Amino acid sequence: QVQLVESGGGLVQAGGSLRLSCAASGRTYSTYHMAWFRQAPGKEREFVAAISWIGETTVYSDSLKGRFTISRHNANKTAYLQMNSLKPEDTAVYYCAADRLRSSRPRTNPVSYDYWGQGTQVTVSS
């Protein structure tokens, strides 16, 4: 069992940066792939980025690649999402998630993920 708690969201102007953190509890955190998703009002949950359990493989949404960077620190049981050059359309609730299945490549479908945090709001003003 893993519990996930996101932090680091807030209000930022367009062009600014934020770093989201996802703190995990549970002994098996380091064996799970981790991912970030986001959901804007009235829209479906959208894949943002994922990282393998060791951290050697990362996967990004094509539309976000180059602005967002996912990382993890297993000793601290924390995953991160560095978001740069933020745009108003990045406004959403951001969720971290953990996948128990150690597939060869981190998955991008939210239904594949077993554990979720409560989310953190990111608002980008124009």
C-alpha positions in Angstrom: 0.0 0.0 0.0 1.2 3.5 -0.9 -0.2 6.8 0.2 0.6 9.9 -2.0 0.5 13.5 -1.1 1.1 16.3 -3.6 2.3 19.8 -2.8 3.7 22.8 -4.6 0.7 24.0 -6.5 -0.4 27.6 -6.5 -1.0 30.7 -8.6 1.6 31.8 -11.1 1.8 34.2 -14.0 2.2 32.9 -17.5 5.8 32.2 -18.2 6.6 31.3 -14.7 7.6 28.0 -13.1 6.4 25.7 -10.4 7.8 22.5 -8.9 5.3 20.0 -7.7 6.3 17.3 -5.2 4.6 14.0 -4.5 5.6 12.5 -1.1 4.9 8.8 -0.7 4.6 6.5 2.3 5.0 2.8 2.2 7.9 0.5 1.9 7.3 -0.5 -1.7 7.3 3.1 -3.3 10.7 2.6 -4.9 9.4 -0.4 -6.9 6.5 1.5 -8.6 6.5 3.5 -11.7 5.2 7.0 -11.0 3.3 9.5 -13.1 1.7 12.9 -13.1 -1.7 13.5 -14.6 -3.8 16.7 -14.7 -7.5 17.5 -15.0 -9.0 20.8 -15.9 -12.7 21.6 -15.2 -15.0 19.9 -17.6 -12.2 17.8 -19.2 -10.9 14.3 -18.8 -7.9 13.4 -16.8 -4.8 13.9 -19.0 -1.4 12.2 -18.9 1.5 14.6 -18.2 4.6 12.5 -17.5 5.8 9.2 -16.1 9.0 7.8 -14.7 10.2 4.2 -14.2 10.8 2.8 -10.8 14.5 3.1 -11.1 14.3 6.5 -12.8 16.1 5.6 -16.0 13.1 5.9 -18.3 10.8 8.9 -18.6 7.7 9.4 -20.8 6.1 12.7 -21.6 3.0 14.0 -23.3 4.0 15.2 -26.7 2.3 18.5 -26.1 4.3 19.1 -22.9 7.7 17.7 -23.7 10.4 20.3 -23.3 8.6 22.4 -20.7 7.9 19.8 -18.0 10.5 17.5 -16.3 9.7 14.5 -14.1 12.1 13.1 -11.6 12.2 11.0 -8.5 14.3 10.5 -5.4 13.7 7.0 -4.1 15.6 7.5 -0.9 13.3 10.4 0.0 10.2 8.6 -1.4 9.4 11.7 -3.5 8.6 12.3 -7.1 8.8 15.8 -8.7 7.3 17.6 -11.7 9.2 20.7 -12.7 7.0 22.9 -14.8 8.5 25.8 -16.8 7.2 28.4 -19.2 3.7 27.9 -17.8 0.7 28.8 -19.9 -2.9 29.6 -18.9 -4.0 26.3 -20.5 -1.8 24.4 -18.0 -4.3 25.4 -15.3 -5.6 22.2 -13.7 -5.6 20.0 -10.7 -2.4 17.9 -10.9 -2.3 14.4 -9.5 0.5 12.0 -8.9 -0.1 8.3 -9.2 1.8 5.0 -8.7 1.6 1.9 -10.8 2.3 -1.5 -9.1 3.0 -3.3 -12.4 6.6 -2.8 -13.4 6.0 -2.8 -17.1 9.0 -2.4 -19.4 8.0 1.2 -20.0 5.8 3.5 -17.7 2.2 3.5 -18.8 0.2 6.6 -19.8 -3.4 5.5 -19.3 -4.7 6.6 -15.9 -6.7 3.3 -15.5 -3.3 1.5 -15.2 -2.4 3.3 -12.0 -3.3 1.9 -8.6 -2.7 4.7 -6.2 -3.5 8.4 -6.4 -2.9 11.5 -4.4 -5.6 14.1 -3.6 -4.3 16.5 -6.2 -2.8 20.0 -6.0 -4.3 23.0 -7.9 -2.1 24.9 -10.4 -3.5 28.2 -11.7 -1.7 30.1 -14.4 -2.8 33.7 -15.0 -2.4 35.5 -18.3 
